Structures are given as C-alpha cells and as structure tokens.
C-alpha cells in the first residue's frame, strides 16, 4: 500500500496531512519493557503518521470533560510483518501516544482499521478501554473501503463527535459482517451490547453441550433461548431503524 493513495482515498483535508515515517528508533526510548521493544521489532515493518486532526487545522472544536479529552486525533498506517498482530500493535501504540488513534494496519494481503474508546488519565495520556476493529478486508478493497469512511461524511461538532462518528461507522461494518447486511447503523455502545449477548450465548451453548444432568441441561437451554431471543430482538430493532431511515 502506498501512503499517498491511502491519504487520497481517505480524503484527508490538505492541512491535516503529514505523511511521515516514524522510525522505530524514536519509539524504543518511550517503551517500558524489553518485551514490548522486542514485539515492536518483530511485528512491525514500518509506521507512518498519515494525518493529524486538530482544531487549528480543521476548525473542529476541542472536546474536554472530566473523563475524556479530544484535542488531537492521529491517523497512522502500520505495515506489519505477520498476520494476527494488528490488535496488539494498536493497543501498544495507544499506550505510547497521548491522543485518540485511528490505525490502518496492513497485514500480508489484507488490512484492518482500528479505533478505540478512551478515558483520560491524570498524566494527560489516555487509557484504552475498548478496541473497535473493522472487518478484515482484502487489499483490493482498500480504495472502496476508504471512500466509504471518507472524512467528508463525519460529523464536525467537536473532535469527540468526529471520532465517535468514524468509530460508529466501523462498528456498524463489523456488526453487518457478523449478523448480516440488513443490520442498520449502530453505535459502538450498541455493538458492545450485541457482543456481550453473543459472548454469553457462545459460552452457555458450550456449557449445555457438556452438561450431563437432564434437569440442569433443560434449565440452561431455557436460559439460552432467552438470550437468543434477546439478541434477535436487538437485531430486529436495528433492522427496523434502517428500514425507517430508508
């Protein structure tokens, strides 16, 4: 992937574009453990700072409250050496940089876009609470996916709303991949609830399969049905919202 193509297809405003390689040697001094340094060396081929969105170059207002701070949003492109390391890389970079991050990771033949939910620390850095990855896309879809996530389509009331808008678009794409294209637009918080329900269903299904006592098995199956009905109801609501919007 060429960074100039990523920048063009993602439609970054010219004032926000940086397109600069960040040498790993500049990152090592800020890492606390030998294992993190070794992981960076083994897993990451290159890191590029694509763009930085600030109030002074976008005219989008800063957002600050007791728990969150959005004064700059950085977009990175990370070329990985192996498959399967992207989420760990995102978490590592989020610990090192004091801004909400959007990271496009290029693995061999595929790419994923990562966003997160953050909480401000007293140190000024942000604590990563949750990670929201896009689906894993094949490289040939890069242009079309970035067009769909164009900066032109994001809300601009303030930098938090701007970031949340992008995160929600990515959350929607992930949910549609898992549950079907008919699912309407959702927020990342709604995705969290769907994921929590699905996780309970998977766990309980496994327990039911292993349970040998009939009474206990029937009780668990009833609980499982209730969870599945709750998930179906939540998905039905998003479908109705999409139909209404259409």
TAKARA-V610863 format. One record per helix or strand of 2 or more residues. SS is the DSSP state (hx for helix, st for strand). FROM is the first residue (numbers start at 1). TO is the last residue. Records with the same first field share a line. If there is no record, write none. Layout:
# TAKARA-V610863
SS->FROM-TO  FROM-TO
This chain:
# TAKARA-V610863
hx->3-10  14-16  24-28  34-43  55-58  86-96  139-148  151-153  159-179  188-210  214-245
st->17-21  44-54  63-64  69-70  72-80  100-107  110-120  126-133  137-138
